[in-house]
Amino acid sequence: MNATHEVFNQPSPLVDTNLFGANRAMQSALAFNAPALDTAPLRALGAVVGSGEMQTHARLANVHTPQLKTHNRFGQRVDQVEFHPSYHALMTAATAAGLHGTAFSAEQQATGHAHQLRAAGFMLFTELEPSILCPISMSYAVAPALKDNPAIYKDWEAGLTSRAYDPQLKVWRDKAGLTMGMGMTEKQGGSDVRANTTRAEPAGSDAWGQRYSVTGHKWFFSAPMCDAFLILAQTTSGLSCLFLPRVLPDGSINQLFIQRLKDKLGNKANASSEVEFVGASAWLVGEEGRGIPQILAMGTMTRLDCALGTSGLMRQALGIALNHTAQRKAFGKTLIDQPLMKNVLADLALESEAATALALRLARSFDRASDPHEQVMNRLLTPVAKFWICKRGSHFAQEAMECLGGNGYVEEGGEGIMARIYREMPLNSIWEGAGNIMAIDLLRALRKADAAAALAQELEPSRNMHPALDRLAAQLPIRVEEMASEMEARRLAQDVALAVQAALLAQTAPAAVFSAFCDSRLDGQWGHSFGSLGAGADFDAILQRAMPT
């Protein structure tokens, strides 16, 4: 074709950049929460996940989505999910980085910062591709619950903490690495798992303890090609937690049948399914009839990952928006130098840094589980961080997409990643308990521990640093003591999140970031959308800190 114009004023994509090296908010949060942490592995991972090669794998894994093969060509039932090679390349990279169960290995636990290191790595990998992290997250979270069946944990520990990825459907003892999933929700109940109808009948016992025959279904069963799952089923004593492997110890395939894969809004590279159990073999984990608290030990850690994942997506969207606006010119200036765009970008940068600070603060509580204060903060901040960070994610992604204009809405090339981010954002808010569930869980936390005193202790280092934060810090312990009614629980979760974020920024961020955050979020100098910071904010300083290169 004849050339009709020259292509110019199109930004270069954000590629082959070390995502850790440019993330000053993450570096500051880690220095605060884990000052002795060796960040060399994160710098190495930052180079991998920021590379053009891995970005291509992320794109291909989402374009060529998982395919369910219920039968082979001979008509035999196989129940297997086929993935594009790029999916396996991403899983290999994530397990090599130790983002699954490696944090529970003796080597990592000895550092005292295993969960901080893994949390930061999880956030960095999310900037590359979040949906394959579903089985990675569940494999990480399974350890606390699975330890209550010592025989199974002894056999599976090495595979779950290994840095090897082995996608083959084989018996556990013949695999270099293992992954695990979970299955709780059913058609009739959703979040109300007490309404589950799947039943488990005693079927003898063996080296792994009490064995059951399970019949029923699961409505959301993510990553069905994992090696085993923790599920909930009704026994004679009530809802119980069971360990259900894909391949049984004798090498035969368990009676788990994949009915179909979910056609989801986003999260395309991950296979989420509906399954049926027809006399499937499973083993009791924990106490019979105490399945909900047992499996929630796993849920607590996946909720951490929801906060980490959304924080990572925020950082990715912000980085793409900054990269675009720093190069794209309009009306005689680069977009980033246009006053209104500068306000929007700075506001997004504040939100991203505050999310990073809160998510990594929560991760610290998992490393210090024996500390009484950290125990209370873990119980308090898990629902708060998941609620608030994930709630902010979708609005954040929409605003960041708007910074790119029509280019951000197109499913193509480097900037097409923004559309994928936008579709992914709602997931973490829904998965592992939506907003109302988190708010109710916060109320439960207030009833079980001296949360008011712990919160006051958490906010104390920021006293007298901003009047609006002082006012909120004075009010919150009183509201916590009074234990707000369920009608007020979401507002309380929001205010606790904002107060803790502000207190953390007071200790980890430059004055420009801290003051602008408090002025806007706590002192009323803010509108209902991003881009309404007061004129007194130091926009240039905020943006310079947030730049992705």
C-alpha positions as CSV (number, residue, x, y, z in Angstrom):
1,M,0.0,0.0,0.0
2,N,1.1,3.6,-0.5
3,A,2.3,5.4,2.5
4,T,-0.2,8.0,3.6
5,H,1.4,9.2,6.8
6,E,4.3,8.8,9.2
7,V,3.6,7.1,12.5
8,F,4.8,9.3,15.4
9,N,3.8,10.3,18.9
10,Q,3.1,6.7,19.8
11,P,4.8,5.8,23.1
12,S,7.3,2.9,23.4
13,P,5.9,0.1,25.5
14,L,7.1,-0.5,29.1
15,V,9.2,-3.5,28.5
16,D,12.6,-5.0,29.6
17,T,12.4,-3.0,32.8
18,N,13.3,-4.3,36.3
19,L,10.0,-4.0,38.1
20,F,11.6,-4.2,41.5
21,G,14.3,-1.7,40.8
22,A,11.8,1.0,39.9
23,N,9.3,0.3,42.7
24,R,10.4,2.7,45.4
25,A,7.2,2.2,47.4
26,M,7.8,-1.5,47.7
27,Q,11.5,-0.9,48.6
28,S,10.5,1.5,51.4
29,A,7.8,-0.8,52.7
30,L,10.2,-3.8,52.9
31,A,12.9,-1.7,54.6
32,F,10.3,-0.7,57.2
33,N,8.8,-4.2,57.8
34,A,11.8,-6.4,57.2
35,P,15.0,-4.3,57.4
36,A,17.3,-7.3,57.3
37,L,15.6,-8.9,54.3
38,D,18.0,-9.7,51.4
39,T,16.3,-8.2,48.4
40,A,18.6,-9.7,45.8
41,P,16.0,-12.4,44.8
42,L,13.4,-9.7,44.3
43,R,15.7,-7.7,42.0
44,A,16.4,-10.9,40.0
45,L,12.7,-11.6,39.8
46,G,12.0,-8.0,38.9
47,A,14.1,-8.4,35.8
48,V,12.4,-11.7,34.8
49,V,8.8,-10.4,35.1
50,G,9.6,-7.2,33.4
51,S,11.1,-8.8,30.4
52,G,9.6,-8.8,26.9
53,E,9.9,-12.6,26.7
54,M,7.7,-13.1,29.8
55,Q,5.2,-10.5,28.7
56,T,4.8,-12.4,25.5
57,H,4.1,-15.6,27.5
58,A,1.5,-13.6,29.6
59,R,-0.3,-12.5,26.4
60,L,-0.3,-15.9,24.8
61,A,-1.6,-17.6,28.0
62,N,-4.6,-15.3,28.0
63,V,-5.2,-15.5,24.2
64,H,-5.0,-19.3,24.1
65,T,-7.1,-20.1,27.1
66,P,-7.4,-23.5,28.9
67,Q,-9.4,-26.2,27.1
68,L,-11.3,-29.0,28.8
69,K,-10.9,-32.5,27.4
70,T,-13.5,-34.7,29.2
71,H,-12.8,-37.8,27.0
72,N,-10.0,-39.1,24.8
73,R,-10.4,-40.3,21.2
74,F,-11.4,-43.7,22.4
75,G,-14.4,-42.4,24.4
76,Q,-12.7,-43.0,27.7
77,R,-13.2,-40.3,30.4
78,V,-9.9,-38.4,31.1
79,D,-11.0,-35.1,32.7
80,Q,-7.9,-33.1,31.8
81,V,-7.4,-29.4,31.1
82,E,-4.9,-28.5,28.3
83,F,-2.9,-25.3,28.6
84,H,-0.9,-23.3,26.1
85,P,2.9,-23.8,26.6
86,S,3.1,-20.2,27.7
87,Y,1.0,-21.1,30.8
88,H,3.5,-23.7,31.7
89,A,6.4,-21.2,31.2
90,L,4.7,-18.8,33.6
91,M,4.0,-21.5,36.2
92,T,7.6,-22.6,35.9
93,A,8.8,-19.1,36.6
94,A,6.5,-18.6,39.6
95,T,7.5,-21.9,41.3
96,A,11.2,-21.2,40.6
97,A,10.7,-17.9,42.5
98,G,9.2,-19.8,45.4
99,L,5.9,-18.0,45.3
100,H,3.9,-21.2,46.3
101,G,4.7,-23.3,49.3
102,T,8.5,-22.5,49.4
103,A,7.9,-19.9,52.2
104,F,7.1,-22.8,54.5
105,S,10.4,-24.7,53.9
106,A,12.8,-24.9,56.8
107,E,15.4,-22.8,54.8
108,Q,13.0,-19.9,54.2
109,Q,11.4,-20.0,57.7
110,A,14.9,-19.7,59.2
111,T,15.3,-16.2,57.6
112,G,12.5,-14.8,59.7
113,H,11.2,-13.0,56.6
114,A,9.8,-15.8,54.4
115,H,6.4,-14.3,54.1
116,Q,7.6,-10.8,53.4
117,L,9.9,-12.0,50.6
118,R,7.2,-14.2,49.1
119,A,4.6,-11.4,49.4
120,A,6.8,-8.9,47.5
121,G,7.6,-11.5,44.9
122,F,3.9,-12.3,44.5
123,M,3.2,-8.6,43.9
124,L,5.9,-8.4,41.3
125,F,4.7,-11.5,39.4
126,T,1.2,-10.1,39.4
127,E,2.4,-7.2,37.3
128,L,3.3,-9.8,34.7
129,E,0.3,-12.2,34.9
130,P,-2.1,-12.6,37.8
131,S,-4.4,-15.4,36.7
132,I,-1.9,-18.2,36.8
133,L,-1.2,-17.2,40.4
134,C,-4.4,-18.8,41.5
135,P,-2.9,-22.3,41.9
136,I,0.3,-20.7,43.2
137,S,-1.7,-18.9,45.9
138,M,-3.6,-22.0,47.0
139,S,-0.5,-24.1,47.1
140,Y,1.0,-21.4,49.4
141,A,-2.0,-21.2,51.6
142,V,-2.6,-24.9,52.1
143,A,0.3,-25.6,54.6
144,P,-1.3,-24.3,57.8
145,A,-4.4,-26.4,57.3
146,L,-2.8,-29.5,55.9
147,K,-0.4,-29.7,58.9
148,D,-3.4,-31.0,60.9
149,N,-3.0,-34.3,59.1
150,P,0.7,-34.9,59.9
151,A,0.9,-38.1,57.8
152,I,-0.3,-36.4,54.6
153,Y,1.8,-33.3,55.3
154,K,4.9,-35.4,55.8
155,D,4.4,-37.1,52.4
156,W,3.5,-33.9,50.5
157,E,5.7,-31.3,52.2
158,A,8.7,-31.7,49.9
159,G,6.7,-31.5,46.8
160,L,4.7,-28.4,48.0
161,T,7.9,-26.5,49.0
162,S,9.9,-27.6,45.9
163,R,10.8,-24.9,43.4
164,A,10.1,-27.4,40.6
165,Y,6.9,-27.3,38.4
166,D,5.6,-30.6,37.3
167,P,2.3,-30.5,35.4
168,Q,2.0,-34.3,34.8
169,L,-0.9,-36.2,36.2
170,K,0.9,-38.7,38.3
171,V,1.0,-40.0,41.9
172,W,2.5,-37.6,44.3
173,R,5.7,-39.6,45.1
174,D,6.7,-39.6,41.4
175,K,6.5,-35.8,41.0
176,A,9.2,-33.1,41.3
177,G,6.7,-30.5,42.5
178,L,3.1,-30.5,43.7
179,T,0.3,-27.9,43.6
180,M,-2.9,-27.8,45.6
181,G,-6.3,-26.2,45.3
182,M,-9.5,-25.9,47.3
183,G,-13.2,-26.4,46.8
184,M,-15.8,-24.9,49.1
185,T,-18.7,-23.2,47.3
186,E,-21.7,-25.0,45.8
187,K,-24.6,-24.0,43.6
188,Q,-27.1,-23.5,46.4
189,G,-24.9,-21.8,48.9
190,G,-22.1,-19.7,47.5
191,S,-20.5,-18.0,50.5
192,D,-22.9,-19.8,52.8
193,V,-20.9,-23.0,52.9
194,R,-23.0,-24.3,55.8
195,A,-25.6,-25.0,53.1
196,N,-23.3,-27.5,51.3
197,T,-24.8,-30.8,50.4
198,T,-21.7,-32.7,49.3
199,R,-21.6,-35.7,51.7
200,A,-18.7,-37.9,52.9
201,E,-19.2,-41.4,54.1
202,P,-16.6,-43.3,56.2
203,A,-14.6,-45.8,54.0
204,G,-12.0,-47.2,56.4
205,S,-8.6,-45.9,57.4
206,D,-5.0,-46.2,56.3
207,A,-1.6,-44.5,56.7
208,W,-3.3,-41.1,56.0
209,G,-5.9,-41.6,58.6
210,Q,-9.7,-41.7,58.3
211,R,-10.8,-42.1,54.7
212,Y,-14.1,-41.1,53.2
213,S,-16.1,-41.7,50.0
214,V,-17.3,-38.3,48.8
215,T,-20.4,-37.7,46.6
216,G,-21.5,-34.2,45.5
217,H,-20.3,-31.2,43.6
218,K,-18.4,-27.9,43.7
219,W,-19.7,-24.9,41.7
220,F,-16.3,-23.0,41.7
221,F,-13.3,-25.3,41.6
222,S,-10.3,-23.3,40.4
223,A,-7.2,-24.9,38.9
224,P,-8.7,-28.4,38.6
225,M,-5.4,-29.8,37.3
226,C,-3.8,-29.3,40.7
227,D,-2.5,-32.5,42.4
228,A,-4.9,-32.3,45.4
229,F,-7.6,-30.2,47.0
230,L,-8.9,-29.3,50.4
231,I,-12.7,-29.5,50.2
232,L,-15.7,-29.2,52.5
233,A,-18.2,-32.0,52.8
234,Q,-20.9,-33.1,55.3
235,T,-20.0,-36.0,57.6
236,T,-22.1,-37.4,60.5
237,S,-20.5,-34.7,62.7
238,G,-21.2,-31.8,60.3
239,L,-19.2,-30.0,57.7
240,S,-15.6,-31.3,57.7
241,C,-12.4,-30.5,55.8
242,L,-11.1,-33.3,53.6
243,F,-7.9,-33.9,51.5
244,L,-8.9,-35.1,48.0
245,P,-6.0,-36.0,45.6
246,R,-6.4,-36.2,41.8
247,V,-4.3,-39.4,41.7
248,L,-4.7,-41.9,44.6
249,P,-1.7,-43.5,46.4
250,D,-2.1,-46.7,44.3
251,G,-1.7,-44.7,41.0
252,S,-5.4,-44.8,40.0
253,I,-7.3,-41.7,39.1
254,N,-9.7,-40.4,41.7
255,Q,-13.5,-40.1,41.0
256,L,-13.4,-36.4,40.3
257,F,-15.2,-35.4,37.1
258,I,-14.8,-31.9,35.5
259,Q,-18.2,-30.8,34.1
260,R,-17.2,-27.6,32.4
261,L,-14.9,-24.6,32.6
262,K,-16.2,-21.3,33.7
263,D,-16.4,-18.5,31.0
264,K,-15.2,-15.6,33.2
265,L,-15.0,-11.9,32.8
266,G,-11.2,-12.0,33.2
267,N,-8.7,-14.4,34.8
268,K,-8.6,-16.1,31.4
269,A,-5.3,-18.0,31.7
270,N,-6.6,-19.8,34.8
271,A,-9.0,-22.7,34.5
272,S,-12.0,-22.4,36.9
273,S,-14.4,-25.3,36.8
274,E,-17.5,-27.1,38.0
275,V,-16.8,-30.6,39.2
276,E,-18.7,-33.7,40.5
277,F,-17.5,-36.2,43.0
278,V,-18.9,-39.8,42.5
279,G,-17.5,-41.9,45.4
280,A,-14.2,-40.0,45.3
281,S,-11.6,-40.9,48.0
282,A,-10.7,-38.2,50.5
283,W,-9.0,-38.1,53.9
284,L,-10.0,-36.1,57.0
285,V,-7.9,-33.0,57.9
286,G,-8.3,-31.7,61.4
287,E,-11.4,-32.5,63.6
288,E,-14.5,-33.9,62.0
289,G,-17.3,-31.4,62.0
290,R,-14.9,-28.5,62.3
291,G,-14.3,-28.0,58.6
292,I,-15.0,-24.3,58.3
293,P,-12.4,-23.1,60.8
294,Q,-10.0,-25.7,59.5
295,I,-10.2,-24.6,55.8
296,L,-10.3,-20.9,56.8
297,A,-6.7,-21.3,57.9
298,M,-6.1,-21.6,54.2
299,G,-8.6,-18.8,53.4
300,T,-6.7,-16.3,55.6
301,M,-3.6,-16.7,53.5
302,T,-5.4,-16.5,50.2
303,R,-7.1,-13.3,51.4
304,L,-3.6,-11.9,52.0
305,D,-2.9,-12.7,48.3
306,C,-6.0,-10.9,47.2
307,A,-4.6,-7.7,48.8
308,L,-1.1,-8.4,47.4
309,G,-2.5,-9.2,44.0
310,T,-4.6,-6.1,43.7
311,S,-1.7,-3.9,44.9
312,G,0.4,-5.5,42.2
313,L,-2.2,-4.8,39.5
314,M,-2.5,-1.2,40.7
315,R,1.3,-0.7,40.4
316,Q,1.2,-2.3,36.9
317,A,-1.6,0.0,35.7
318,L,0.1,3.0,37.2
319,G,3.4,2.1,35.6
320,I,1.7,1.8,32.2
321,A,-0.1,5.1,32.6
322,L,3.0,6.9,33.6
323,N,5.0,5.4,30.8
324,H,2.4,6.4,28.2
325,T,1.8,9.9,29.5
326,A,5.5,10.7,29.8
327,Q,5.9,10.1,26.1
328,R,2.6,11.0,24.5
329,K,2.1,14.7,23.5
330,A,-1.1,16.6,23.3
331,F,-1.9,20.3,23.0
332,G,1.8,21.2,23.0
333,K,2.9,19.3,26.0
334,T,3.5,15.7,27.1
335,L,0.4,14.5,28.8
336,I,2.1,14.1,32.2
337,D,2.8,17.8,32.1
338,Q,-0.8,18.8,31.6
339,P,-2.2,20.0,35.0
340,L,-5.3,17.8,35.1
341,M,-3.4,14.7,34.0
342,K,-0.7,15.4,36.5
343,N,-3.4,15.5,39.2
344,V,-4.9,12.2,38.1
345,L,-1.5,10.4,38.0
346,A,-0.4,11.7,41.3
347,D,-3.7,10.6,42.9
348,L,-3.3,7.2,41.4
349,A,0.3,7.1,42.7
350,L,-0.9,7.8,46.3
351,E,-3.4,5.0,46.1
352,S,-0.9,2.6,44.8
353,E,1.7,3.3,47.4
354,A,-0.8,3.2,50.2
355,A,-2.1,-0.2,49.0
356,T,1.5,-1.5,48.8
357,A,2.2,-0.3,52.3
358,L,-0.9,-1.9,53.8
359,A,-0.5,-5.2,52.0
360,L,3.2,-5.7,53.0
361,R,2.3,-4.6,56.6
362,L,-0.2,-7.4,56.6
363,A,2.4,-9.9,55.3
364,R,4.7,-8.9,58.2
365,S,2.1,-10.3,60.7
366,F,2.5,-13.8,59.1
367,D,6.3,-13.7,59.7
368,R,5.8,-12.7,63.4
369,A,2.9,-15.1,64.2
370,S,4.1,-15.6,67.8
371,D,4.0,-11.9,68.7
372,P,0.7,-11.1,70.5
373,H,0.3,-7.7,68.8
374,E,0.9,-9.2,65.4
375,Q,-1.7,-11.9,66.1
376,V,-4.3,-9.3,66.7
377,M,-3.2,-7.1,63.7
378,N,-3.3,-10.2,61.5
379,R,-6.9,-10.9,62.5
380,L,-7.8,-7.2,62.1
381,L,-6.0,-6.3,59.0
382,T,-6.7,-9.4,56.9
383,P,-10.4,-8.5,56.2
384,V,-9.6,-4.8,56.2
385,A,-6.8,-5.0,53.6
386,K,-8.8,-7.4,51.4
387,F,-11.9,-5.2,51.6
388,W,-10.4,-1.8,51.0
389,I,-7.6,-2.5,48.6
390,C,-9.7,-4.8,46.4
391,K,-12.6,-2.4,46.5
392,R,-10.4,0.4,45.2
393,G,-9.0,-1.8,42.4
394,S,-11.7,-1.5,39.7
395,H,-12.0,2.2,40.0
396,F,-8.2,2.6,39.9
397,A,-8.0,0.5,36.7
398,Q,-10.7,2.4,35.0
399,E,-9.0,5.7,35.7
400,A,-5.6,4.4,34.7
401,M,-7.1,3.1,31.4
402,E,-8.6,6.6,30.7
403,C,-5.0,8.0,30.9
404,L,-4.3,6.1,27.7
405,G,-7.5,7.0,26.0
406,G,-8.7,4.7,23.3
407,N,-5.4,2.9,23.2
408,G,-6.0,1.5,26.7
409,Y,-9.3,0.0,25.6
410,V,-7.8,-2.0,22.8
411,E,-6.8,-5.6,23.3
412,E,-3.5,-5.4,21.5
413,G,0.2,-4.8,22.2
414,G,1.8,-3.5,25.3
415,E,-0.9,-1.0,26.1
416,G,-3.5,-3.7,25.5
417,I,-2.4,-5.1,28.9
418,M,-4.6,-2.3,30.5
419,A,-7.8,-4.0,29.2
420,R,-6.6,-7.3,30.8
421,I,-5.9,-5.5,34.1
422,Y,-9.4,-3.9,34.0
423,R,-11.1,-7.3,33.6
424,E,-8.9,-8.9,36.3
425,M,-9.5,-6.2,38.9
426,P,-13.0,-7.3,40.2
427,L,-11.8,-10.9,40.9
428,N,-9.9,-10.3,44.1
429,S,-12.8,-8.4,45.6
430,I,-15.1,-11.4,45.0
431,W,-12.8,-14.3,45.5
432,E,-12.4,-15.6,49.1
433,G,-15.3,-13.5,50.3
434,A,-16.8,-10.3,48.8
435,G,-17.0,-7.0,50.6
436,N,-19.8,-7.8,52.9
437,I,-18.2,-11.0,54.1
438,M,-15.0,-9.1,54.8
439,A,-16.9,-6.4,56.8
440,I,-18.6,-9.1,58.9
441,D,-15.3,-10.8,59.4
442,L,-13.9,-7.6,60.8
443,L,-16.7,-7.5,63.3
444,R,-15.8,-11.0,64.4
445,A,-12.2,-10.0,64.8
446,L,-13.3,-7.1,67.1
447,R,-15.2,-9.5,69.3
448,K,-12.3,-11.9,69.7
449,A,-9.3,-9.7,70.7
450,D,-8.4,-6.4,72.2
451,A,-8.5,-4.8,68.8
452,A,-8.9,-1.2,70.1
453,A,-5.6,-1.3,72.1
454,A,-3.8,-3.0,69.2
455,L,-5.0,-0.4,66.7
456,A,-4.1,2.4,69.0
457,Q,-0.6,0.9,69.3
458,E,-0.3,0.6,65.6
459,L,-1.2,4.3,65.0
460,E,0.9,5.7,67.8
461,P,4.1,6.3,65.8
462,S,2.2,8.7,63.5
463,R,0.8,10.9,66.3
464,N,1.1,14.7,65.8
465,M,2.2,14.3,62.2
466,H,-1.1,15.4,60.6
467,P,-4.2,16.8,62.4
468,A,-6.6,14.8,60.3
469,L,-4.9,11.6,61.1
470,D,-4.8,12.5,64.8
471,R,-8.6,13.1,64.7
472,L,-9.3,9.7,63.0
473,A,-6.8,7.9,65.3
474,A,-8.6,9.3,68.3
475,Q,-12.0,8.2,67.1
476,L,-11.3,4.7,65.8
477,P,-10.5,2.9,69.1
478,I,-13.7,4.2,70.5
479,R,-15.7,3.0,67.5
480,V,-13.9,-0.4,67.7
481,E,-14.6,-0.7,71.4
482,E,-18.3,-0.1,70.7
483,M,-18.2,-2.7,67.9
484,A,-20.2,-1.0,65.2
485,S,-23.4,-2.7,64.0
486,E,-23.3,-4.7,60.9
487,M,-24.9,-1.8,59.0
488,E,-21.8,0.3,59.8
489,A,-19.2,-2.4,59.3
490,R,-18.1,-1.4,55.7
491,R,-17.5,2.2,56.8
492,L,-15.5,1.0,59.8
493,A,-13.4,-1.3,57.5
494,Q,-12.7,1.7,55.2
495,D,-11.7,4.0,58.1
496,V,-9.4,1.5,59.7
497,A,-7.8,0.9,56.3
498,L,-7.2,4.6,55.7
499,A,-5.9,5.2,59.2
500,V,-3.4,2.4,59.0
501,Q,-2.4,3.4,55.5
502,A,-1.7,6.9,56.6
503,A,0.2,5.8,59.7
504,L,2.4,3.5,57.5
505,L,3.0,6.3,54.9
506,A,4.1,8.5,57.8
507,Q,6.9,6.1,58.5
508,T,7.8,4.9,55.0
509,A,7.0,7.6,52.4
510,P,8.3,11.1,51.7
511,A,6.5,14.0,53.2
512,A,4.9,14.9,49.8
513,V,3.2,11.5,49.7
514,F,2.1,11.4,53.3
515,S,0.7,14.9,53.4
516,A,-1.2,14.6,50.1
517,F,-2.7,11.3,51.2
518,C,-3.9,12.7,54.5
519,D,-5.1,16.0,53.0
520,S,-7.2,14.1,50.4
521,R,-8.3,10.9,52.1
522,L,-8.7,12.1,55.7
523,D,-9.2,15.9,55.6
524,G,-11.9,16.3,53.0
525,Q,-9.7,18.0,50.3
526,W,-10.8,15.4,47.7
527,G,-13.6,14.7,45.4
528,H,-15.3,11.5,44.4
529,S,-12.9,10.6,41.6
530,F,-9.2,10.3,41.1
531,G,-7.6,13.6,40.0
532,S,-9.1,15.9,42.7
533,L,-6.1,16.5,44.9
534,G,-5.7,20.0,46.4
535,A,-3.5,22.5,44.6
536,G,-1.0,22.4,47.4
537,A,0.1,18.9,46.8
538,D,3.7,18.4,45.6
539,F,2.7,16.7,42.3
540,D,6.2,16.6,40.8
541,A,7.7,14.9,43.9
542,I,4.9,12.3,44.0
543,L,5.2,11.5,40.3
544,Q,9.0,11.3,40.4
545,R,8.8,8.7,43.2
546,A,6.2,6.6,41.2
547,M,7.9,6.6,37.8
548,P,8.4,3.0,36.6
549,T,11.9,3.5,35.2
